[in-house]
């Protein structure tokens, strides 16, 4: 039987990295004005969305390209770190203006902690970042200003926490000097849209790999996918159902629009990473080569899910890796239950004080765990490949994936996952004013009351069934 890793339940379930300008534009665009034919839709949605997005992300891609060009020149490597730092600061200033000082100050305060005795660096850095984020949000920054910088703050915190833990474990060849530390922490390719990347990933930029057709194709691929997801989210998905249709159809439509906006951010973050020179190292013919692709989200596993366990893994792959390696595994010695609480708590606190997001994270986490237990018991009872994760070919179950009833069972659980995603995703719909109040408990409960808390009732029924079904030794 497969080992269920509860760190899989944690993910970045919001597109906090999205520029406030883009977010407000997409949410406030008059949806009803786009119902009068292709040309009207093109003029009112496709073209404005394309031009404004180009104006906003164009400078970001240009700055990432500057880092890439400098990295392939025969210059000292400290020059690349310096350019990465400078372009990152410029990028943050362009996107968040005067609020750029919030992440820069946290970065400055955190650097001395990489020199404390080994074994303490990671925990102290994590405590510092969480304390800094909460202090700024509660006592210093206004809600509007903090909302603008929250995404950058979260990515930065994850980076410097990871570098502290890696230094503790001796995974770094040496302690980064100031230029290396700040060049990594504030690199332009990840400081706005993400993604989280380890210092090892960042070091690929320093390798100065030559420009190639495969690199260009990787950039083009991620950019096209990014643009398609954006257009689908803003100009297409709002019209699949009318606003006076059944509330569950509207909920599914709202959740789908949100999911595709998340894919837009994910592919944009992949694009900025590849432009800068970050890819995925793979082995071919016993040689390491760079595949110019850096998976952030895998929409096929979310839109056509086998289970919620798979959804939370593939929703944001780098964030899943961070939480698994630097939170859950570190806390596992305290016991599984304590490790779960710390993992969820860290994920929520990194996003700031947001009841809406915390409620969604806790809900999907419990849903996924309940589904895992329920399907594991069913798989043992019927000796069938109907677990939350796909079985290995040598799993030992008598009834395999290809059998009709096994396939039908897995599809049924997939549809149940879509139902849960519609329920949870409706929380992130609405206009900008609704999203501003979205952190309140009353707003969250109001949204779920409109859907009669149906998803939570289904999860409770599933839990009761999983308790009733006897555990077998098969």
GUFIBA-233748 format. One record per residue (C-alpha): residue number from 0; chain; x, y, z; residue in one letter. Coordinates in steps of 0.25 Angstrom, whole numbers, plus 2048, in hexadecimal, padded with zeros to 3 digits. Each point is the difference from the previous one (the first is absolute). Layout:
// GUFIBA-233748
NUM_A_X_Y_Z_A .
...
//
This chain:
// GUFIBA-233748
0_A_800_800_800_X .
1_A_805_80E_7FC_X .
2_A_805_809_80B_X .
3_A_7F7_80C_801_X .
4_A_809_80D_802_X .
5_A_7F7_80B_807_X .
6_A_80A_80B_7FB_X .
7_A_7F9_7FD_7F2_X .
8_A_7F4_807_806_X .
9_A_807_80D_801_X .
10_A_800_80A_7F4_X .
11_A_7FF_80E_7FB_X .
12_A_7F1_800_7FE_X .
13_A_800_80F_7FC_X .
14_A_806_808_7F5_X .
15_A_805_80B_80A_X .
16_A_80C_802_7F7_X .
17_A_7F6_806_7F5_X .
18_A_803_80F_7FF_X .
19_A_7F5_809_806_X .
20_A_7FE_807_7F3_X .
21_A_7FE_7F4_7F9_X .
22_A_7F7_7FA_80B_X .
23_A_7F7_80C_801_X .
24_A_7FF_801_7F1_X .
25_A_7FC_7F2_7FE_X .
26_A_7F6_800_80B_X .
27_A_7F9_80D_7FD_X .
28_A_7FF_7FE_7F1_X .
29_A_7F1_801_7FC_X .
30_A_7FD_7F1_7FD_X .
31_A_7F2_804_7FA_X .
32_A_807_808_7F5_X .
33_A_807_7F4_7F9_X .
34_A_7F3_7F9_7FC_X .
35_A_7FE_806_7F2_X .
36_A_809_7F8_7F6_X .
37_A_80E_7FE_7FD_X .
38_A_804_80E_7FC_X .
39_A_7FA_806_80C_X .
40_A_806_7F6_809_X .
41_A_80E_803_7F9_X .
42_A_7FE_80F_802_X .
43_A_7FB_7FF_80E_X .
44_A_808_7F5_806_X .
45_A_80B_7F9_7F7_X .
46_A_807_80C_7FB_X .
47_A_7FF_808_80D_X .
48_A_805_7F4_808_X .
49_A_80B_7FD_7F7_X .
50_A_805_80F_7FF_X .
51_A_800_802_80F_X .
52_A_806_7F3_804_X .
53_A_80B_803_7F6_X .
54_A_803_80E_806_X .
55_A_801_7F9_80E_X .
56_A_808_7F4_7FD_X .
57_A_808_805_7F5_X .
58_A_80A_807_808_X .
59_A_801_7F4_80A_X .
60_A_804_7F7_7F4_X .
61_A_809_80A_7FB_X .
62_A_808_801_80D_X .
63_A_800_7F1_801_X .
64_A_806_800_7F2_X .
65_A_80B_80A_805_X .
66_A_804_7F6_80B_X .
67_A_801_7F5_7F5_X .
68_A_808_808_7F7_X .
69_A_80A_804_80B_X .
70_A_801_7F2_804_X .
71_A_806_7FB_7F3_X .
72_A_80A_80B_7FF_X .
73_A_80E_7FD_804_X .
74_A_7FF_808_80D_X .
75_A_803_7FD_80F_X .
76_A_7F4_7F8_806_X .
77_A_7FF_80B_80B_X .
78_A_7FB_809_7F4_X .
79_A_7F4_7F6_7FE_X .
80_A_7FC_801_80E_X .
81_A_801_80F_800_X .
82_A_7F8_801_7F4_X .
83_A_7F6_7F6_805_X .
84_A_7FF_809_80D_X .
85_A_7FE_80D_7F9_X .
86_A_7F6_7FB_7F5_X .
87_A_7F8_7F9_80C_X .
88_A_7FF_80D_807_X .
89_A_7FC_808_7F4_X .
90_A_7F5_7F5_7FD_X .
91_A_7FB_802_80E_X .
92_A_800_80F_7FF_X .
93_A_7F8_7FF_7F3_X .
94_A_7F6_7F7_806_X .
95_A_7FE_804_80E_X .
96_A_806_80E_800_X .
97_A_804_806_80E_X .
98_A_7FC_7F3_807_X .
99_A_80D_7FA_7FA_X .
100_A_806_802_80E_X .
101_A_7F8_7F6_807_X .
102_A_807_7F4_7F9_X .
103_A_80D_807_800_X .
104_A_801_802_80F_X .
105_A_7FC_7F2_803_X .
106_A_80B_7FB_7F7_X .
107_A_80A_809_807_X .
108_A_7FC_7FC_80E_X .
109_A_800_7F1_7FC_X .
110_A_80E_800_7FA_X .
111_A_808_7FF_80D_X .
112_A_7F8_7F4_804_X .
113_A_808_7F8_7F6_X .
114_A_80C_801_809_X .
115_A_7FA_7FB_80D_X .
116_A_805_7F2_804_X .
117_A_7FB_7F5_7F7_X .
118_A_7F3_7F9_805_X .
119_A_7FA_80D_804_X .
120_A_800_808_7F2_X .
121_A_7F3_7FA_7FA_X .
122_A_7F7_801_80C_X .
123_A_805_80E_804_X .
124_A_7FE_805_7F2_X .
125_A_7F2_7FA_7FF_X .
126_A_7FC_806_80D_X .
127_A_806_80E_7FC_X .
128_A_7F8_800_7F2_X .
129_A_7F3_7FC_807_X .
130_A_801_80A_80B_X .
131_A_804_80B_7F6_X .
132_A_7F4_7FD_7F6_X .
133_A_7F6_800_80C_X .
134_A_806_80D_806_X .
135_A_800_807_7F3_X .
136_A_7F2_7FC_7FD_X .
137_A_7FA_803_80E_X .
138_A_808_80C_805_X .
139_A_807_807_7F4_X .
140_A_7FA_7FE_7F2_X .
141_A_7F2_804_7FC_X .
142_A_7F8_7F5_7FA_X .
143_A_801_806_7F2_X .
144_A_80F_802_800_X .
145_A_802_7F2_806_X .
146_A_7F7_7FA_7F6_X .
147_A_809_805_7F5_X .
148_A_80D_7FA_806_X .
149_A_7FA_7F4_806_X .
150_A_804_7F7_7F4_X .
151_A_80E_805_7FF_X .
152_A_802_7FF_810_X .
153_A_7FB_7F1_800_X .
154_A_80A_7FC_7F4_X .
155_A_80B_807_807_X .
156_A_7FD_7F9_80E_X .
157_A_800_7F3_7F9_X .
158_A_80D_802_7F9_X .
159_A_808_805_80D_X .
160_A_7FA_7F5_808_X .
161_A_804_7F5_7F6_X .
162_A_80F_806_7FF_X .
163_A_801_800_810_X .
164_A_7FB_7F1_801_X .
165_A_809_7FC_7F4_X .
166_A_80C_807_807_X .
167_A_7FC_7F8_80D_X .
168_A_801_7F3_7F9_X .
169_A_80D_803_7F8_X .
170_A_7F9_800_7F3_X .
171_A_806_80C_7FB_X .
172_A_80F_800_7FD_X .
173_A_802_80D_808_X .
174_A_7F9_80A_807_X .
175_A_7FB_80B_7F6_X .
176_A_807_80D_800_X .
177_A_7F7_80D_800_X .
178_A_7FF_801_7F0_X .
179_A_7FD_7F1_7FF_X .
180_A_7F5_800_80B_X .
181_A_7FA_80D_7FB_X .
182_A_801_7FC_7F1_X .
183_A_7F8_7F3_803_X .
184_A_7F6_806_80A_X .
185_A_7FC_80C_7F7_X .
186_A_802_7FA_7F2_X .
187_A_7F7_806_7F6_X .
188_A_7FB_7F3_7FA_X .
189_A_7F9_7FC_80D_X .
190_A_7FE_80D_808_X .
191_A_7F2_803_7FB_X .
192_A_7F9_7F4_7FA_X .
193_A_809_7F6_807_X .
194_A_802_7F4_7FF_X .
195_A_808_7FC_80D_X .
196_A_80D_7FA_7FB_X .
197_A_80C_7FB_808_X .
198_A_80E_806_800_X .
199_A_804_7F4_7F7_X .
200_A_7F5_804_7F6_X .
201_A_805_80E_800_X .
202_A_80E_7FB_7FE_X .
203_A_7FC_7FC_7F2_X .
204_A_800_80E_7FC_X .
205_A_80F_801_804_X .
206_A_803_7F5_7F7_X .
207_A_7FF_809_7F4_X .
208_A_7FA_7F6_7F6_X .
209_A_800_805_7F2_X .
210_A_7F3_804_7F9_X .
211_A_7FA_7F5_7F8_X .
212_A_7F4_7FD_7F8_X .
213_A_7FB_7F7_80B_X .
214_A_801_80B_80A_X .
215_A_7F8_809_7F7_X .
216_A_7F6_7F6_7FE_X .
217_A_7FF_7FE_80F_X .
218_A_7FD_80F_802_X .
219_A_7F6_800_7F5_X .
220_A_7F9_7F4_805_X .
221_A_7FE_805_80E_X .
222_A_7FC_80E_7FB_X .
223_A_7F6_7FB_7F6_X .
224_A_7FA_7F7_80B_X .
225_A_800_80C_809_X .
226_A_7F8_808_7F6_X .
227_A_7F6_7F6_7FD_X .
228_A_7FD_7FE_80F_X .
229_A_7FE_80F_802_X .
230_A_7F7_801_7F4_X .
231_A_7F8_7F4_804_X .
232_A_7FF_805_80F_X .
233_A_7FC_80E_7FC_X .
234_A_7F8_800_7F3_X .
235_A_7FB_7F2_7FE_X .
236_A_7FD_7F9_80D_X .
237_A_7F6_80B_805_X .
238_A_7F6_7FC_7F5_X .
239_A_7FF_7F1_801_X .
240_A_7F4_802_809_X .
241_A_7F7_80C_802_X .
242_A_800_806_80E_X .
243_A_7F1_7FC_802_X .
244_A_803_7F2_7FE_X .
245_A_801_7F5_80B_X .
246_A_809_805_80B_X .
247_A_809_7F4_7FF_X .
248_A_802_802_7F1_X .
249_A_804_80F_804_X .
250_A_809_7FB_80B_X .
251_A_807_7F6_7F6_X .
252_A_802_80C_7F7_X .
253_A_805_809_80A_X .
254_A_80A_7F6_805_X .
255_A_804_7FC_7F2_X .
256_A_803_80F_7FD_X .
257_A_808_801_80D_X .
258_A_808_7F3_7FD_X .
259_A_804_805_7F2_X .
260_A_804_80D_805_X .
261_A_809_7F8_80A_X .
262_A_806_7F9_7F3_X .
263_A_803_80D_7FA_X .
264_A_808_804_80C_X .
265_A_807_7F2_800_X .
266_A_804_800_7F1_X .
267_A_804_80F_801_X .
268_A_809_7FC_80C_X .
269_A_806_7F4_7F8_X .
270_A_802_809_7F4_X .
271_A_808_80B_808_X .
272_A_808_7F4_806_X .
273_A_803_7FA_7F2_X .
274_A_804_80E_7FB_X .
275_A_80A_802_80B_X .
276_A_806_7F2_7FD_X .
277_A_7F9_7F7_80A_X .
278_A_7FC_7F3_7FB_X .
279_A_7FE_7F1_805_X .
280_A_80D_7F8_800_X .
281_A_7FD_7F2_7FA_X .
282_A_809_7F4_7FD_X .
283_A_801_7FB_7F1_X .
284_A_80A_7F6_7FC_X .
285_A_807_801_80D_X .
286_A_802_80F_7FE_X .
287_A_7F9_80B_807_X .
288_A_7F9_80A_7F7_X .
289_A_7F7_80B_802_X .
290_A_7F1_7FF_7FD_X .
291_A_7FB_80E_7FE_X .
292_A_7F4_7FE_808_X .
293_A_7FD_803_80F_X .
294_A_7F3_7FA_804_X .
295_A_7F8_809_80A_X .
296_A_7F2_7FB_7FD_X .
297_A_7FB_7F4_7F9_X .
298_A_7F2_804_7FC_X .
299_A_7FD_7F2_7FA_X .
300_A_800_7FA_80E_X .
301_A_7F7_80B_805_X .
302_A_7F6_801_7F6_X .
303_A_7FF_7F1_7FE_X .
304_A_803_7FB_80E_X .
305_A_801_7F2_805_X .
306_A_7FF_805_80E_X .
307_A_802_80C_809_X .
308_A_80D_7FB_804_X .
309_A_805_801_7F2_X .
310_A_7FA_80E_7FF_X .
311_A_808_806_80C_X .
312_A_80D_7FA_7FB_X .
313_A_7FF_806_7F1_X .
314_A_7F9_80D_804_X .
315_A_80D_806_803_X .
316_A_80C_7F7_7FF_X .
317_A_80B_808_805_X .
318_A_7F8_805_80D_X .
319_A_7FD_7F1_802_X .
320_A_80F_7FD_800_X .
321_A_803_80B_809_X .
322_A_7F5_7FC_80B_X .
323_A_804_7F1_7FF_X .
324_A_80F_802_801_X .
325_A_801_80C_80A_X .
326_A_7F3_7FF_809_X .
327_A_7FA_7F2_800_X .
328_A_80D_7F8_800_X .
329_A_807_809_80A_X .
330_A_7F4_7FE_809_X .
331_A_7FD_7F1_7FE_X .
332_A_809_7FD_80C_X .
333_A_7F6_807_809_X .
334_A_7F5_7F6_7FB_X .
335_A_7F7_800_7F4_X .
336_A_7F5_808_806_X .
337_A_809_80B_805_X .
338_A_807_800_7F3_X .
339_A_7F2_802_7F9_X .
340_A_7FC_80B_808_X .
341_A_80E_807_7FE_X .
342_A_7FF_7FE_7F1_X .
343_A_7F2_806_7FF_X .
344_A_804_80B_80A_X .
345_A_80C_804_7F8_X .
346_A_7F9_800_7F3_X .
347_A_7F5_809_805_X .
348_A_80A_80A_807_X .
349_A_809_801_7F4_X .
350_A_7F3_805_7F9_X .
351_A_7FD_80A_80B_X .
352_A_7F4_801_809_X .
353_A_7F5_7FB_7F6_X .
354_A_7F4_7F9_806_X .
355_A_7FB_7FD_7F2_X .
356_A_80D_7F9_7FB_X .
357_A_802_7F9_80D_X .
358_A_7F2_7FA_800_X .
359_A_802_7FB_7F2_X .
360_A_80E_7FA_803_X .
361_A_7FA_7F9_80C_X .
362_A_7F4_7FB_7F9_X .
363_A_808_7FA_7F4_X .
364_A_80A_7FA_809_X .
365_A_7F6_7F9_808_X .
366_A_7F8_7FC_7F3_X .
367_A_80C_7FA_7FA_X .
368_A_804_7F8_80D_X .
369_A_7F2_7FB_801_X .
370_A_800_7FC_7F2_X .
371_A_80D_7F9_801_X .
372_A_7FC_7F8_80C_X .
373_A_7F2_7FC_7FA_X .
374_A_806_7FC_7F2_X .
375_A_80B_7F8_807_X .
376_A_7F6_7F8_808_X .
377_A_7F8_7FE_7F3_X .
378_A_80C_7FB_7F9_X .
379_A_804_7F6_80A_X .
380_A_7F2_7FB_802_X .
381_A_7FE_7FE_7F1_X .
382_A_80E_7FE_7FC_X .
383_A_7FF_80A_7F5_X .
384_A_808_80C_7FB_X .
385_A_7F7_80B_805_X .
386_A_809_807_80A_X .
387_A_802_80F_800_X .
388_A_80D_7FF_7F8_X .
389_A_802_7F7_7F4_X .
390_A_806_7F2_804_X .
391_A_80D_7FB_7FB_X .
392_A_7FF_7F4_7F6_X .
393_A_805_7F7_80B_X .
394_A_7F6_805_80A_X .
395_A_7FA_7F2_803_X .
396_A_7F2_804_7FF_X .
397_A_7F7_7F5_7F8_X .
398_A_7F8_80A_7F9_X .
399_A_808_809_7F7_X .
400_A_7FD_80E_7FA_X .
401_A_7FC_7FB_7F3_X .
402_A_7F3_7F9_805_X .
403_A_7F3_807_7FE_X .
404_A_7FB_801_80E_X .
405_A_80E_805_805_X .
406_A_800_80B_7F5_X .
407_A_7F2_804_804_X .
408_A_804_801_80F_X .
409_A_80C_808_7FD_X .
410_A_7F8_809_7F7_X .
411_A_7F5_802_80A_X .
412_A_80A_805_80B_X .
413_A_806_809_7F5_X .
414_A_7F2_806_7FE_X .
415_A_7FF_801_80F_X .
416_A_80D_808_800_X .
417_A_7FB_80A_7F6_X .
418_A_7F4_802_809_X .
419_A_808_803_80C_X .
420_A_809_80A_7F7_X .
421_A_7F4_807_7FC_X .
422_A_7FB_802_80E_X .
423_A_80E_805_805_X .
424_A_803_808_7F4_X .
425_A_7F4_809_800_X .
426_A_807_807_80C_X .
427_A_809_806_7F6_X .
428_A_7F6_806_7F7_X .
429_A_7FA_80E_800_X .
430_A_805_80E_7FE_X .
431_A_80C_807_806_X .
432_A_7F7_805_80C_X .
433_A_7FB_7F2_803_X .
434_A_80F_7FB_800_X .
435_A_804_80B_80A_X .
436_A_7F6_7FB_80A_X .
437_A_803_7F2_7FD_X .
438_A_809_7FE_80C_X .
439_A_7F4_801_809_X .
440_A_7F9_7F4_806_X .
441_A_7F2_806_7FD_X .
442_A_803_801_7F1_X .
443_A_806_7F2_800_X .
444_A_7F4_7FA_807_X .
445_A_7F6_808_7F7_X .
446_A_806_7FA_7F4_X .
447_A_7FF_7F2_805_X .
448_A_7F2_802_806_X .
449_A_7FB_803_7F1_X .
450_A_804_7F2_7FD_X .
451_A_7FA_7FA_80C_X .
452_A_80E_7FB_805_X .
453_A_7FE_7F5_7F7_X .
454_A_80E_7FC_7FE_X .
455_A_803_800_80F_X .
456_A_7F4_7F7_802_X .
457_A_805_7F6_7F5_X .
458_A_80D_800_806_X .
459_A_7FA_7FD_80E_X .
460_A_7F8_7F4_7FA_X .
461_A_80D_7FB_7F9_X .
462_A_807_800_80E_X .
463_A_7F5_7F8_806_X .
464_A_800_7F6_7F5_X .
465_A_80F_7FF_802_X .
466_A_7FF_7FD_80F_X .
467_A_7F5_7F6_7FD_X .
468_A_808_7F8_7F6_X .
469_A_808_7F6_807_X .
470_A_80F_800_7FE_X .
471_A_806_7F4_7F9_X .
472_A_80E_7FA_800_X .
473_A_800_7FF_7F0_X .
//
